[in-house]
Amino acid sequence: MTTPLLEQMFTFGRTHSYWQDRPVDPALLHQAWDMAVLGPSSANCQPMRVAFVVSPAAKEKLRPALAPGNVDKTMAAPVTAIIAQDMKFYDKLPELYPQTDARAWFAGNDGLIAATAFRNSSLQAGYFILALRALGLDCGPMSGFDAGTVDGTFFADTHWQANFLVNIGYGDATKLHPRNPRLSFAQGCAIL
């Protein structure tokens, strides 16, 4: 059954590249975070971190990392979220997953850390985008950027690493392209 909220999040939710000149209330970003962290992640590890790039000075710091096709839309977006993964997420497991010594699963296991951080920060970012849409905001997720430049500029003294970017605001629906095709259930699924 389709509801208005599901339609807002999926049917009418689109990837925006053009933005209205309308600020985003920081309280909405806070609320979206609070909803997104309720979604499941393995062992409740919650490795997603978000840096909100809002000020003109911060946007200019981000500019050199952007692929040419992403510059204008990012500079125009009221907010650009750098979705990052905390590579020391496991240090919070004693608090987030106290049932067992889950930190020991990861400490010293760089391969498991990298796979878990990437997989679960991406999963959490999906929840975050849906939460933003549920709150009436539009999103434009993108990969066209140099992660090393972003990490050096914004995360030099942290254990955070950039995963992808999401422009956030109130999109200009008059400039949307027609929706591209999607795979059908038969094309993308198997019941085994």
C-alpha positions as CSV (number, residue, x, y, z in Angstrom):
1,M,0.0,0.0,0.0
2,T,1.4,3.4,-1.0
3,T,1.0,6.3,1.5
4,P,1.7,10.0,1.0
5,L,5.0,9.6,3.0
6,L,6.2,6.7,0.9
7,E,5.4,8.7,-2.2
8,Q,7.3,11.7,-0.8
9,M,10.3,9.5,0.0
10,F,10.3,7.3,-3.2
11,T,7.8,8.1,-5.9
12,F,8.4,11.8,-5.9
13,G,11.9,11.8,-4.4
14,R,14.3,12.8,-7.1
15,T,18.0,13.6,-7.4
16,H,18.2,17.3,-7.7
17,S,20.9,19.4,-9.3
18,Y,19.2,22.9,-9.2
19,W,18.2,24.6,-6.0
20,Q,15.8,27.3,-4.8
21,D,17.5,30.2,-3.0
22,R,16.0,29.0,0.3
23,P,18.0,28.2,3.4
24,V,17.8,24.9,5.3
25,D,16.9,25.1,9.0
26,P,19.8,23.3,10.9
27,A,17.1,21.8,13.1
28,L,16.0,19.7,10.1
29,L,19.5,18.4,9.6
30,H,19.6,17.5,13.3
31,Q,16.2,15.8,13.1
32,A,17.3,13.8,10.0
33,W,20.4,12.6,11.8
34,D,18.3,11.6,14.8
35,M,16.0,9.5,12.6
36,A,18.8,8.0,10.4
37,V,20.8,6.6,13.4
38,L,17.7,4.6,14.4
39,G,18.2,2.4,11.3
40,P,20.1,-0.9,11.8
41,S,23.8,-1.2,11.2
42,S,25.9,-4.4,11.9
43,A,26.5,-4.7,15.7
44,N,25.0,-1.2,15.9
45,C,28.4,0.1,14.8
46,Q,27.1,3.4,13.3
47,P,30.2,4.4,11.4
48,M,28.6,7.2,9.4
49,R,29.7,10.7,10.2
50,V,28.5,13.9,8.5
51,A,30.1,17.2,7.9
52,F,27.7,19.9,6.8
53,V,29.3,22.4,4.4
54,V,27.1,25.5,4.6
55,S,29.2,28.7,4.8
56,P,30.6,30.3,1.6
57,A,34.1,29.9,3.0
58,A,33.6,26.2,3.6
59,K,32.0,25.8,0.1
60,E,35.1,27.4,-1.4
61,K,37.3,24.9,0.5
62,L,35.3,22.1,-1.0
63,R,35.4,23.5,-4.6
64,P,38.9,22.2,-5.6
65,A,37.8,18.6,-4.8
66,L,34.7,18.7,-7.0
67,A,34.5,17.2,-10.5
68,P,33.8,20.0,-13.0
69,G,30.2,18.8,-13.5
70,N,29.5,19.0,-9.8
71,V,30.8,22.5,-9.1
72,D,27.8,24.7,-10.0
73,K,25.2,22.5,-8.3
74,T,27.3,22.2,-5.2
75,M,28.0,25.9,-4.9
76,A,24.3,26.6,-5.3
77,A,23.0,24.0,-2.8
78,P,22.2,25.5,0.6
79,V,23.9,22.5,2.3
80,T,26.4,19.9,1.1
81,A,26.8,16.9,3.4
82,I,30.1,15.1,3.3
83,I,29.1,11.6,4.2
84,A,32.1,10.1,5.9
85,Q,33.0,6.9,7.6
86,D,34.8,6.9,11.0
87,M,37.6,4.3,10.6
88,K,37.8,4.1,14.4
89,F,34.0,3.4,14.8
90,Y,34.8,0.3,16.8
91,D,36.1,2.4,19.7
92,K,32.4,3.3,20.4
93,L,31.2,-0.3,20.4
94,P,31.5,-0.7,24.2
95,E,28.8,2.0,24.4
96,L,26.8,1.1,21.3
97,Y,26.9,-2.7,21.5
98,P,27.5,-3.5,25.2
99,Q,26.2,-7.1,24.9
100,T,29.7,-8.4,24.1
101,D,33.3,-7.2,23.4
102,A,32.5,-6.3,19.8
103,R,35.5,-3.9,19.7
104,A,37.8,-6.9,19.8
105,W,36.3,-8.2,16.6
106,F,37.8,-5.1,14.8
107,A,40.9,-3.9,16.6
108,G,43.9,-4.7,14.4
109,N,41.7,-6.1,11.6
110,D,42.1,-3.4,8.9
111,G,40.2,-5.4,6.2
112,L,37.2,-5.9,8.4
113,I,37.3,-2.3,9.6
114,A,37.4,-0.9,6.0
115,A,34.6,-3.2,4.8
116,T,32.4,-2.6,7.8
117,A,32.9,1.1,7.8
118,F,32.2,1.5,4.1
119,R,29.2,-0.9,4.0
120,N,27.5,0.5,7.1
121,S,28.2,4.2,6.5
122,S,26.6,3.7,3.0
123,L,23.6,2.0,4.5
124,Q,23.2,4.7,7.1
125,A,23.5,7.4,4.4
126,G,20.6,5.8,2.6
127,Y,18.5,6.1,5.8
128,F,19.7,9.7,6.1
129,I,18.6,10.6,2.6
130,L,15.2,9.1,3.2
131,A,14.9,11.0,6.5
132,L,15.8,14.2,4.7
133,R,13.1,13.5,2.1
134,A,10.5,12.6,4.8
135,L,11.2,16.1,6.3
136,G,10.5,17.8,3.0
137,L,14.0,18.3,1.8
138,D,15.5,17.4,-1.6
139,C,18.8,15.7,-2.1
140,G,21.4,15.3,-4.8
141,P,23.9,12.5,-3.8
142,M,27.0,12.4,-5.9
143,S,30.4,10.7,-6.2
144,G,32.2,13.1,-8.5
145,F,34.9,14.4,-6.1
146,D,38.4,13.7,-5.0
147,A,38.1,12.0,-1.6
148,G,41.8,12.6,-0.8
149,T,41.4,16.3,-1.2
150,V,38.2,16.3,0.9
151,D,39.9,14.2,3.6
152,G,42.9,16.5,3.7
153,T,40.8,19.7,3.8
154,F,38.1,18.7,6.2
155,F,39.2,15.6,8.1
156,A,43.0,15.9,8.5
157,D,43.1,15.5,12.3
158,T,40.3,12.9,12.5
159,H,39.8,9.2,11.7
160,W,37.0,10.2,9.2
161,Q,37.2,9.4,5.5
162,A,34.9,10.8,2.8
163,N,32.4,8.3,1.3
164,F,30.2,10.5,-0.9
165,L,28.6,13.9,-1.0
166,V,24.9,14.9,-0.8
167,N,23.6,18.3,-1.8
168,I,20.6,19.2,0.4
169,G,18.0,21.9,0.0
170,Y,14.7,22.7,-1.7
171,G,15.1,21.5,-5.3
172,D,13.9,23.3,-8.4
173,A,11.4,20.7,-9.7
174,T,11.0,22.7,-13.0
175,K,14.6,21.7,-14.0
176,L,14.3,18.0,-13.3
177,H,14.9,15.6,-16.2
178,P,12.4,12.9,-16.9
179,R,12.9,10.0,-14.5
180,N,15.2,7.4,-15.9
181,P,14.0,3.7,-16.2
182,R,14.3,1.4,-13.2
183,L,14.9,-2.3,-13.2
184,S,11.8,-4.5,-12.7
185,F,11.5,-7.0,-10.0
186,A,12.1,-9.8,-12.5
187,Q,15.3,-8.0,-13.8
188,G,16.8,-7.4,-10.4
189,C,15.6,-10.1,-8.0
190,A,15.6,-13.8,-7.6
191,I,13.6,-15.9,-5.1
192,L,15.7,-18.9,-4.3
